[in-house]
Amino acid sequence: MASTTSTTLLAGLPETWMETFAQSLSSPNESIAALSSGSSPIVSNVRPITVAPGWTDAAEALARDQQDHPPVTTAVIAALSAPVATSLPDALTALETAVAENDLAPQQLLAALIQSMLLRQSGRILLVTYDPRSIPQPEDAAVRGSARGIFTYLESLRPALKRRGISAGMLLIAPVHRARWDMAASAKTMATAAADCLHNATLQRVVKVR
């Protein structure tokens, strides 16, 4: 068996998606790794990269992993925290949670990944988050705002990244009814869509799910 020469990193994916994504994105020359808050493998054939809560030590974690493993050349980053709020006090707490998990943590990881990819002048990044236009309900305001935030952040970086050989795409999820969305049942649909986006260097794709 040929040794791997690069790593595909999975970050923030729901546990029920992890194995399906790993299978869809695997290739003979790439190993699969995932950010993890624990030391045990998340699923078989997926290497855990241990990080602190909020991914605040993402740069250090990636550097440690690269000492013994191939560098990350492809990254799938999910921002899918979805706190619901039905009152103003709850909304403020929900917004704080959503921003921390959907904006700040992914930005920490993106900063670390981009620095590494810039050195090689190549890389692929795919952000998986909600389509802000698909969640108009008042109780989802925090989700809508945080999804728009990370979307805008990565979109603003895209032109500069492209000039340096790094593609940045977005896979936006549009649940028909988010409160009743069966996330686990969407694993294969989303994994197939992610693989297609990476293969075709898709800038933006919206996937409707039920």
Beta strands, then each sheet from edge to edge (+ up, - down):
strand 1: 6-11
strand 2: 30-36
strand 3: 46-50
strand 4: 72-79
strand 5: 123-130
strand 6: 166-175
strand 7: 204-209
sheet 1: 3+ 2+ 1+ 4+ 5+ 6+ 7+
end
